């Protein structure tokens, strides 16, 4: 087989045959390129995988996974949609840098506290209610824990996370996030948050707080690094009561109660705005918003607007 050919091995069975094990091992190491994906398998045995130079192991719709049998030498492991209820034994995989356990039935992640080399962790669509075991994962940079039942995020205090997705949970209190000095992208949409005051000194590039119960976003005045700001279906009187830095590039403020949009008294970029009611296509925002760098604004309104 030529090096240019790509091989997708979904089911490999070698049984009762005379073959050169070393030759097969070398061949698989070549075509797998350090990544093995296994589909629809039950009660996997990983002895053969252990002998290969595997860096990333992907299990898709595999049942009955025994984490104590998974090779310890891999650095990336994915087991999504595998009906996993318990991750007992996963702590022996201490060299993992990336772990994906999305779309399972996991409620206890206490063993993850031993996996201090983790940099990327994906736990979406499980049954988590808190993230306390993650408090020791100081190498963690990316966490996706959307679509759970999380209400307690205190386990995230003082971590070095740069990208955090907590969409679709039951979060009310977000003071723990005020300690995340490295955080750049945060998604808190579809929660039960009333105040964003703890976020006022964070250095976000992107923030999504849509579909919450927020009544005031004035506290975000100190967030001077915004590129994207998304807020919709809130109880804020107007999205333009906040004075952004001149680095904001995108604002999405759908279904907000916009009372007034003032014309600029200085040079700003002409902005195309998507308004739900009778607003002309070209609108320039007032100097009080300080958004010279704004490239896109999406404002869907529910009340009559005056200019």
Short mmCIF file of the C-alpha atoms (twelve columns), coordinates in Angstrom:
data_MODEL
# 
_entry.id   MODEL 
# 
loop_
_atom_site.group_PDB 
_atom_site.id 
_atom_site.type_symbol 
_atom_site.label_atom_id 
_atom_site.label_alt_id 
_atom_site.label_comp_id 
_atom_site.label_asym_id 
_atom_site.label_seq_id 
_atom_site.Cartn_x 
_atom_site.Cartn_y 
_atom_site.Cartn_z 
_atom_site.pdbx_PDB_model_num 
ATOM 1   C CA . UNK A 1   0.000   0.000   0.000  1 
ATOM 2   C CA . UNK A 2   1.391   3.370   -0.967 1 
ATOM 3   C CA . UNK A 3   1.972   6.053   1.624  1 
ATOM 4   C CA . UNK A 4   -0.545  8.326   -0.082 1 
ATOM 5   C CA . UNK A 5   -3.437  5.918   0.468  1 
ATOM 6   C CA . UNK A 6   -5.695  6.521   3.437  1 
ATOM 7   C CA . UNK A 7   -7.000  3.503   5.332  1 
ATOM 8   C CA . UNK A 8   -10.045 3.516   7.584  1 
ATOM 9   C CA . UNK A 9   -9.866  0.414   9.755  1 
ATOM 10  C CA . UNK A 10  -13.202 -0.088  11.491 1 
ATOM 11  C CA . UNK A 11  -12.982 -3.773  12.358 1 
ATOM 12  C CA . UNK A 12  -9.754  -5.740  12.543 1 
ATOM 13  C CA . UNK A 13  -9.818  -9.380  13.639 1 
ATOM 14  C CA . UNK A 14  -6.715  -11.564 13.521 1 
ATOM 15  C CA . UNK A 15  -7.446  -15.004 14.896 1 
ATOM 16  C CA . UNK A 16  -5.908  -18.470 14.498 1 
ATOM 17  C CA . UNK A 17  -3.655  -17.296 11.686 1 
ATOM 18  C CA . UNK A 18  0.045   -17.579 11.033 1 
ATOM 19  C CA . UNK A 19  1.324   -14.037 10.685 1 
ATOM 20  C CA . UNK A 20  4.262   -11.888 11.554 1 
ATOM 21  C CA . UNK A 21  3.079   -9.857  14.555 1 
ATOM 22  C CA . UNK A 22  5.876   -7.338  14.212 1 
ATOM 23  C CA . UNK A 23  5.082   -6.789  10.541 1 
ATOM 24  C CA . UNK A 24  1.387   -6.205  11.290 1 
ATOM 25  C CA . UNK A 25  2.308   -3.883  14.130 1 
ATOM 26  C CA . UNK A 26  4.597   -1.808  11.909 1 
ATOM 27  C CA . UNK A 27  1.946   -1.636  9.189  1 
ATOM 28  C CA . UNK A 28  -0.767  -0.441  11.578 1 
ATOM 29  C CA . UNK A 29  1.557   2.123   13.106 1 
ATOM 30  C CA . UNK A 30  2.113   3.504   9.612  1 
ATOM 31  C CA . UNK A 31  -1.501  3.679   8.409  1 
ATOM 32  C CA . UNK A 32  -3.044  4.741   11.734 1 
ATOM 33  C CA . UNK A 33  -0.663  7.673   12.181 1 
ATOM 34  C CA . UNK A 34  -1.011  7.451   15.953 1 
ATOM 35  C CA . UNK A 35  -4.839  7.566   15.903 1 
ATOM 36  C CA . UNK A 36  -7.200  4.586   16.229 1 
ATOM 37  C CA . UNK A 37  -10.982 4.868   15.999 1 
ATOM 38  C CA . UNK A 38  -13.186 1.972   17.101 1 
ATOM 39  C CA . UNK A 39  -16.912 1.872   16.268 1 
ATOM 40  C CA . UNK A 40  -19.809 -0.031  17.855 1 
ATOM 41  C CA . UNK A 41  -17.767 -2.437  19.945 1 
ATOM 42  C CA . UNK A 42  -18.785 -4.119  23.206 1 
ATOM 43  C CA . UNK A 43  -16.536 -4.955  26.173 1 
ATOM 44  C CA . UNK A 44  -13.358 -3.946  24.437 1 
ATOM 45  C CA . UNK A 45  -10.018 -5.606  25.073 1 
ATOM 46  C CA . UNK A 46  -7.153  -3.166  24.544 1 
ATOM 47  C CA . UNK A 47  -4.155  -5.517  24.631 1 
ATOM 48  C CA . UNK A 48  -3.430  -5.084  20.922 1 
ATOM 49  C CA . UNK A 49  -3.780  -1.310  21.109 1 
ATOM 50  C CA . UNK A 50  -1.221  -1.216  23.916 1 
ATOM 51  C CA . UNK A 51  1.392   -2.634  21.561 1 
ATOM 52  C CA . UNK A 52  0.863   0.101   18.965 1 
ATOM 53  C CA . UNK A 53  2.291   3.604   18.921 1 
ATOM 54  C CA . UNK A 54  -1.093  5.153   19.618 1 
ATOM 55  C CA . UNK A 55  -1.385  8.735   20.821 1 
ATOM 56  C CA . UNK A 56  -5.124  9.185   20.344 1 
ATOM 57  C CA . UNK A 57  -7.853  6.580   20.889 1 
ATOM 58  C CA . UNK A 58  -11.417 7.332   19.764 1 
ATOM 59  C CA . UNK A 59  -14.332 5.120   20.810 1 
ATOM 60  C CA . UNK A 60  -17.681 5.756   19.133 1 
ATOM 61  C CA . UNK A 61  -20.851 4.082   20.414 1 
ATOM 62  C CA . UNK A 62  -18.841 1.458   22.272 1 
ATOM 63  C CA . UNK A 63  -20.457 -0.242  25.268 1 
ATOM 64  C CA . UNK A 64  -19.049 -1.641  28.485 1 
ATOM 65  C CA . UNK A 65  -15.821 0.372   28.574 1 
ATOM 66  C CA . UNK A 66  -13.458 -0.667  31.361 1 
ATOM 67  C CA . UNK A 67  -11.228 2.345   32.002 1 
ATOM 68  C CA . UNK A 68  -8.678  0.243   33.890 1 
ATOM 69  C CA . UNK A 69  -7.963  -1.586  30.623 1 
ATOM 70  C CA . UNK A 70  -7.451  1.489   28.461 1 
ATOM 71  C CA . UNK A 71  -3.756  1.935   27.541 1 
ATOM 72  C CA . UNK A 72  -1.984  4.364   29.865 1 
ATOM 73  C CA . UNK A 73  0.367   5.676   27.185 1 
ATOM 74  C CA . UNK A 74  -2.215  7.605   25.140 1 
ATOM 75  C CA . UNK A 75  -2.463  11.390  25.439 1 
ATOM 76  C CA . UNK A 76  -5.874  11.904  23.801 1 
ATOM 77  C CA . UNK A 77  -8.983  9.842   24.529 1 
ATOM 78  C CA . UNK A 78  -12.527 10.200  23.218 1 
ATOM 79  C CA . UNK A 79  -15.518 8.109   24.279 1 
ATOM 80  C CA . UNK A 80  -18.655 9.990   23.297 1 
ATOM 81  C CA . UNK A 81  -22.088 8.384   22.936 1 
ATOM 82  C CA . UNK A 82  -20.927 5.264   24.759 1 
ATOM 83  C CA . UNK A 83  -23.626 5.058   27.472 1 
ATOM 84  C CA . UNK A 84  -20.996 5.632   30.173 1 
ATOM 85  C CA . UNK A 85  -22.396 6.028   33.695 1 
ATOM 86  C CA . UNK A 86  -19.187 5.609   35.705 1 
ATOM 87  C CA . UNK A 87  -15.594 6.602   34.963 1 
ATOM 88  C CA . UNK A 88  -14.104 4.519   37.759 1 
ATOM 89  C CA . UNK A 89  -10.531 3.615   36.887 1 
ATOM 90  C CA . UNK A 90  -9.912  6.552   34.573 1 
ATOM 91  C CA . UNK A 91  -7.438  8.045   37.058 1 
ATOM 92  C CA . UNK A 92  -4.802  5.565   35.853 1 
ATOM 93  C CA . UNK A 93  -4.696  7.508   32.556 1 
ATOM 94  C CA . UNK A 94  -2.725  10.292  34.213 1 
ATOM 95  C CA . UNK A 95  -0.870  11.258  31.040 1 
ATOM 96  C CA . UNK A 96  -4.009  12.405  29.225 1 
ATOM 97  C CA . UNK A 97  -3.888  15.912  27.791 1 
ATOM 98  C CA . UNK A 98  -7.249  15.808  26.004 1 
ATOM 99  C CA . UNK A 99  -10.382 13.966  27.159 1 
ATOM 100 C CA . UNK A 100 -13.802 13.854  25.507 1 
ATOM 101 C CA . UNK A 101 -16.630 12.137  27.413 1 
ATOM 102 C CA . UNK A 102 -19.512 14.032  25.826 1 
ATOM 103 C CA . UNK A 103 -23.023 12.641  25.420 1 
ATOM 104 C CA . UNK A 104 -22.983 10.036  28.183 1 
ATOM 105 C CA . UNK A 105 -24.696 9.623   31.564 1 
ATOM 106 C CA . UNK A 106 -21.856 10.672  33.868 1 
ATOM 107 C CA . UNK A 107 -22.720 12.311  37.199 1 
ATOM 108 C CA . UNK A 108 -19.511 11.722  39.190 1 
ATOM 109 C CA . UNK A 109 -16.192 13.087  37.888 1 
ATOM 110 C CA . UNK A 110 -14.246 12.846  41.154 1 
ATOM 111 C CA . UNK A 111 -11.438 10.783  39.571 1 
ATOM 112 C CA . UNK A 112 -10.607 13.622  37.186 1 
ATOM 113 C CA . UNK A 113 -8.861  15.454  40.026 1 
ATOM 114 C CA . UNK A 114 -5.849  13.173  39.479 1 
ATOM 115 C CA . UNK A 115 -5.494  14.051  35.784 1 
ATOM 116 C CA . UNK A 116 -3.371  17.152  36.274 1 
ATOM 117 C CA . UNK A 117 -1.975  17.163  32.716 1 
ATOM 118 C CA . UNK A 118 -5.380  17.718  31.110 1 
ATOM 119 C CA . UNK A 119 -5.474  20.724  28.791 1 
ATOM 120 C CA . UNK A 120 -8.780  20.124  27.001 1 
ATOM 121 C CA . UNK A 121 -11.848 18.562  28.624 1 
ATOM 122 C CA . UNK A 122 -15.219 17.942  26.973 1 
ATOM 123 C CA . UNK A 123 -18.090 16.898  29.263 1 
ATOM 124 C CA . UNK A 124 -21.144 18.222  27.435 1 
ATOM 125 C CA . UNK A 125 -24.504 16.436  27.586 1 
ATOM 126 C CA . UNK A 126 -24.017 14.496  30.805 1 
ATOM 127 C CA . UNK A 127 -25.633 14.628  34.261 1 
ATOM 128 C CA . UNK A 128 -23.199 16.830  36.169 1 
ATOM 129 C CA . UNK A 129 -24.376 19.178  38.911 1 
ATOM 130 C CA . UNK A 130 -21.002 20.623  39.996 1 
ATOM 131 C CA . UNK A 131 -17.371 20.897  38.846 1 
ATOM 132 C CA . UNK A 132 -15.539 20.712  42.183 1 
ATOM 133 C CA . UNK A 133 -13.137 17.874  41.195 1 
ATOM 134 C CA . UNK A 134 -11.593 20.150  38.558 1 
ATOM 135 C CA . UNK A 135 -10.129 22.535  41.140 1 
ATOM 136 C CA . UNK A 136 -6.651  20.960  40.887 1 
ATOM 137 C CA . UNK A 137 -6.411  20.972  37.079 1 
ATOM 138 C CA . UNK A 138 -4.155  24.010  36.623 1 
ATOM 139 C CA . UNK A 139 -3.096  22.927  33.122 1 
ATOM 140 C CA . UNK A 140 -6.696  23.023  31.874 1 
ATOM 141 C CA . UNK A 141 -7.165  25.572  29.078 1 
ATOM 142 C CA . UNK A 142 -10.463 24.558  27.480 1 
ATOM 143 C CA . UNK A 143 -13.596 23.215  29.169 1 
ATOM 144 C CA . UNK A 144 -16.886 22.371  27.499 1 
ATOM 145 C CA . UNK A 145 -19.522 21.457  30.090 1 
ATOM 146 C CA . UNK A 146 -22.665 22.621  28.311 1 
ATOM 147 C CA . UNK A 147 -25.990 20.817  28.519 1 
ATOM 148 C CA . UNK A 148 -25.695 19.504  32.065 1 
ATOM 149 C CA . UNK A 149 -27.490 20.372  35.324 1 
ATOM 150 C CA . UNK A 150 -24.592 22.347  36.785 1 
ATOM 151 C CA . UNK A 151 -25.412 24.969  39.417 1 
ATOM 152 C CA . UNK A 152 -22.091 25.053  41.321 1 
ATOM 153 C CA . UNK A 153 -18.985 26.248  39.424 1 
ATOM 154 C CA . UNK A 154 -16.736 26.984  42.417 1 
ATOM 155 C CA . UNK A 155 -14.356 24.250  41.298 1 
ATOM 156 C CA . UNK A 156 -13.178 26.565  38.523 1 
ATOM 157 C CA . UNK A 157 -11.722 29.232  40.821 1 
ATOM 158 C CA . UNK A 158 -8.167  30.336  40.024 1 
ATOM 159 C CA . UNK A 159 -7.740  27.996  37.054 1 
ATOM 160 C CA . UNK A 160 -5.992  29.052  33.837 1 
ATOM 161 C CA . UNK A 161 -8.890  28.341  31.474 1 
ATOM 162 C CA . UNK A 162 -8.990  30.453  28.305 1 
ATOM 163 C CA . UNK A 163 -12.112 28.981  26.667 1 
ATOM 164 C CA . UNK A 164 -15.144 28.046  28.775 1 
ATOM 165 C CA . UNK A 165 -18.568 26.869  27.621 1 
ATOM 166 C CA . UNK A 166 -21.252 26.502  30.324 1 
ATOM 167 C CA . UNK A 167 -24.255 26.945  28.060 1 
ATOM 168 C CA . UNK A 168 -27.565 25.311  29.020 1 
ATOM 169 C CA . UNK A 169 -27.067 24.671  32.733 1 
ATOM 170 C CA . UNK A 170 -28.698 25.897  35.958 1 
ATOM 171 C CA . UNK A 171 -26.114 28.478  36.974 1 
ATOM 172 C CA . UNK A 172 -27.254 31.483  39.022 1 
ATOM 173 C CA . UNK A 173 -24.084 32.625  40.770 1 
ATOM 174 C CA . UNK A 174 -20.880 33.300  38.803 1 
ATOM 175 C CA . UNK A 175 -18.486 34.880  41.328 1 
ATOM 176 C CA . UNK A 176 -16.029 32.002  40.809 1 
ATOM 177 C CA . UNK A 177 -15.395 33.271  37.288 1 
ATOM 178 C CA . UNK A 178 -13.963 36.563  38.553 1 
ATOM 179 C CA . UNK A 179 -10.732 34.733  39.397 1 
ATOM 180 C CA . UNK A 180 -10.181 33.383  35.868 1 
ATOM 181 C CA . UNK A 181 -7.594  35.902  34.716 1 
ATOM 182 C CA . UNK A 182 -6.757  34.049  31.483 1 
ATOM 183 C CA . UNK A 183 -10.345 33.648  30.286 1 
ATOM 184 C CA . UNK A 184 -10.891 34.926  26.728 1 
ATOM 185 C CA . UNK A 185 -14.077 33.233  25.497 1 
ATOM 186 C CA . UNK A 186 -17.053 32.557  27.766 1 
ATOM 187 C CA . UNK A 187 -20.489 31.169  26.939 1 
ATOM 188 C CA . UNK A 188 -23.061 31.446  29.741 1 
ATOM 189 C CA . UNK A 189 -26.164 31.436  27.574 1 
ATOM 190 C CA . UNK A 190 -29.331 29.644  28.672 1 
ATOM 191 C CA . UNK A 191 -28.734 29.795  32.415 1 
ATOM 192 C CA . UNK A 192 -30.418 31.617  35.318 1 
ATOM 193 C CA . UNK A 193 -27.938 34.454  35.811 1 
ATOM 194 C CA . UNK A 194 -29.257 37.777  37.135 1 
ATOM 195 C CA . UNK A 195 -26.040 39.784  37.548 1 
ATOM 196 C CA . UNK A 196 -22.803 39.899  35.543 1 
ATOM 197 C CA . UNK A 197 -21.010 42.070  38.111 1 
ATOM 198 C CA . UNK A 198 -18.336 39.389  38.836 1 
ATOM 199 C CA . UNK A 199 -17.222 39.610  35.203 1 
ATOM 200 C CA . UNK A 200 -16.476 43.325  35.142 1 
ATOM 201 C CA . UNK A 201 -12.676 43.006  35.301 1 
ATOM 202 C CA . UNK A 202 -12.345 39.941  33.080 1 
ATOM 203 C CA . UNK A 203 -10.444 40.271  29.800 1 
ATOM 204 C CA . UNK A 204 -12.914 38.663  27.427 1 
ATOM 205 C CA . UNK A 205 -12.558 38.497  23.672 1 
ATOM 206 C CA . UNK A 206 -15.998 36.929  23.379 1 
ATOM 207 C CA . UNK A 207 -18.929 36.760  25.807 1 
ATOM 208 C CA . UNK A 208 -22.364 35.199  25.316 1 
ATOM 209 C CA . UNK A 209 -24.881 35.835  28.101 1 
ATOM 210 C CA . UNK A 210 -28.012 35.443  26.013 1 
ATOM 211 C CA . UNK A 211 -31.182 33.847  27.391 1 
ATOM 212 C CA . UNK A 212 -30.570 34.684  31.062 1 
ATOM 213 C CA . UNK A 213 -32.345 36.901  33.613 1 
ATOM 214 C CA . UNK A 214 -29.827 39.748  33.550 1 
ATOM 215 C CA . UNK A 215 -31.235 43.150  34.473 1 
ATOM 216 C CA . UNK A 216 -28.126 45.321  34.152 1 
ATOM 217 C CA . UNK A 217 -24.994 45.048  32.015 1 
ATOM 218 C CA . UNK A 218 -23.477 48.358  33.104 1 
ATOM 219 C CA . UNK A 219 -20.872 46.411  35.121 1 
ATOM 220 C CA . UNK A 220 -19.248 45.257  31.897 1 
ATOM 221 C CA . UNK A 221 -17.849 48.743  31.271 1 
ATOM 222 C CA . UNK A 222 -14.474 47.540  32.526 1 
ATOM 223 C CA . UNK A 223 -14.270 44.739  29.935 1 
ATOM 224 C CA . UNK A 224 -12.038 46.592  27.520 1 
ATOM 225 C CA . UNK A 225 -11.004 43.692  25.314 1 
ATOM 226 C CA . UNK A 226 -14.340 42.726  23.733 1 
ATOM 227 C CA . UNK A 227 -14.482 41.539  20.137 1 
ATOM 228 C CA . UNK A 228 -17.843 39.762  20.316 1 
ATOM 229 C CA . UNK A 229 -20.672 40.481  22.736 1 
ATOM 230 C CA . UNK A 230 -23.921 38.520  22.566 1 
ATOM 231 C CA . UNK A 231 -26.976 39.228  24.702 1 
ATOM 232 C CA . UNK A 232 -30.591 38.488  23.924 1 
ATOM 233 C CA . UNK A 233 -33.900 37.973  25.699 1 
ATOM 234 C CA . UNK A 234 -32.741 39.874  28.764 1 
ATOM 235 C CA . UNK A 235 -34.487 42.407  30.973 1 
ATOM 236 C CA . UNK A 236 -31.953 45.138  30.240 1 
ATOM 237 C CA . UNK A 237 -33.666 48.423  29.221 1 
ATOM 238 C CA . UNK A 238 -31.181 49.114  26.444 1 
ATOM 239 C CA . UNK A 239 -28.002 47.440  25.265 1 
ATOM 240 C CA . UNK A 240 -26.391 50.829  24.683 1 
ATOM 241 C CA . UNK A 241 -26.310 51.880  28.313 1 
ATOM 242 C CA . UNK A 242 -22.917 50.173  28.359 1 
ATOM 243 C CA . UNK A 243 -19.815 52.007  27.150 1 
ATOM 244 C CA . UNK A 244 -17.607 49.465  25.394 1 
ATOM 245 C CA . UNK A 245 -13.975 49.943  24.491 1 
ATOM 246 C CA . UNK A 246 -13.121 50.947  20.955 1 
ATOM 247 C CA . UNK A 247 -12.008 47.378  20.200 1 
ATOM 248 C CA . UNK A 248 -15.493 45.872  20.042 1 
ATOM 249 C CA . UNK A 249 -16.052 44.288  16.629 1 
ATOM 250 C CA . UNK A 250 -19.392 42.529  16.994 1 
ATOM 251 C CA . UNK A 251 -22.536 43.044  19.063 1 
ATOM 252 C CA . UNK A 252 -25.543 40.762  18.854 1 
ATOM 253 C CA . UNK A 253 -28.436 42.097  20.907 1 
ATOM 254 C CA . UNK A 254 -31.546 40.307  19.709 1 
ATOM 255 C CA . UNK A 255 -34.959 41.021  21.237 1 
ATOM 256 C CA . UNK A 256 -33.662 43.815  23.434 1 
ATOM 257 C CA . UNK A 257 -35.728 46.845  24.405 1 
ATOM 258 C CA . UNK A 258 -33.854 49.529  22.502 1 
ATOM 259 C CA . UNK A 259 -35.104 53.002  23.405 1 
ATOM 260 C CA . UNK A 260 -32.818 55.215  21.397 1 
ATOM 261 C CA . UNK A 261 -30.065 55.008  18.804 1 
ATOM 262 C CA . UNK A 262 -28.207 58.302  18.427 1 
ATOM 263 C CA . UNK A 263 -26.261 59.372  15.370 1 
ATOM 264 C CA . UNK A 264 -22.530 59.800  15.708 1 
ATOM 265 C CA . UNK A 265 -20.938 63.199  16.171 1 
ATOM 266 C CA . UNK A 266 -17.545 61.921  15.092 1 
ATOM 267 C CA . UNK A 267 -16.064 59.583  12.504 1 
ATOM 268 C CA . UNK A 268 -17.274 56.001  12.912 1 
ATOM 269 C CA . UNK A 269 -17.750 53.181  10.472 1 
ATOM 270 C CA . UNK A 270 -21.111 52.998  8.755  1 
ATOM 271 C CA . UNK A 271 -22.859 49.953  10.215 1 
ATOM 272 C CA . UNK A 272 -25.446 47.690  8.683  1 
ATOM 273 C CA . UNK A 273 -27.989 46.871  11.342 1 
ATOM 274 C CA . UNK A 274 -30.584 44.169  11.258 1 
ATOM 275 C CA . UNK A 275 -33.641 45.696  12.902 1 
ATOM 276 C CA . UNK A 276 -36.973 44.016  13.246 1 
ATOM 277 C CA . UNK A 277 -38.977 47.237  12.859 1 
ATOM 278 C CA . UNK A 278 -38.790 50.360  10.738 1 
ATOM 279 C CA . UNK A 279 -35.152 51.445  11.073 1 
ATOM 280 C CA . UNK A 280 -33.172 52.506  8.050  1 
ATOM 281 C CA . UNK A 281 -30.427 50.177  6.903  1 
ATOM 282 C CA . UNK A 282 -27.457 52.466  7.542  1 
ATOM 283 C CA . UNK A 283 -27.061 53.539  11.183 1 
ATOM 284 C CA . UNK A 284 -24.133 55.190  12.888 1 
ATOM 285 C CA . UNK A 285 -23.895 54.892  16.656 1 
ATOM 286 C CA . UNK A 286 -23.302 57.715  19.067 1 
ATOM 287 C CA . UNK A 287 -19.980 58.710  20.533 1 
ATOM 288 C CA . UNK A 288 -21.061 57.493  23.938 1 
ATOM 289 C CA . UNK A 289 -20.701 53.878  22.822 1 
ATOM 290 C CA . UNK A 290 -17.028 54.227  21.823 1 
ATOM 291 C CA . UNK A 291 -17.172 51.451  19.231 1 
ATOM 292 C CA . UNK A 292 -14.988 52.720  16.409 1 
ATOM 293 C CA . UNK A 293 -13.834 49.210  15.602 1 
ATOM 294 C CA . UNK A 294 -17.313 47.699  15.405 1 
ATOM 295 C CA . UNK A 295 -17.767 45.612  12.251 1 
ATOM 296 C CA . UNK A 296 -21.141 43.946  12.854 1 
ATOM 297 C CA . UNK A 297 -24.212 44.820  14.896 1 
ATOM 298 C CA . UNK A 298 -27.321 42.690  15.077 1 
ATOM 299 C CA . UNK A 299 -30.156 44.329  17.008 1 
ATOM 300 C CA . UNK A 300 -33.589 42.734  16.858 1 
ATOM 301 C CA . UNK A 301 -35.995 44.960  18.754 1 
ATOM 302 C CA . UNK A 302 -39.429 44.603  20.275 1 
ATOM 303 C CA . UNK A 303 -40.219 48.251  20.969 1 
ATOM 304 C CA . UNK A 304 -40.552 51.312  18.780 1 
ATOM 305 C CA . UNK A 305 -37.293 53.143  18.219 1 
ATOM 306 C CA . UNK A 306 -36.704 56.885  17.961 1 
ATOM 307 C CA . UNK A 307 -33.710 58.480  16.301 1 
# 
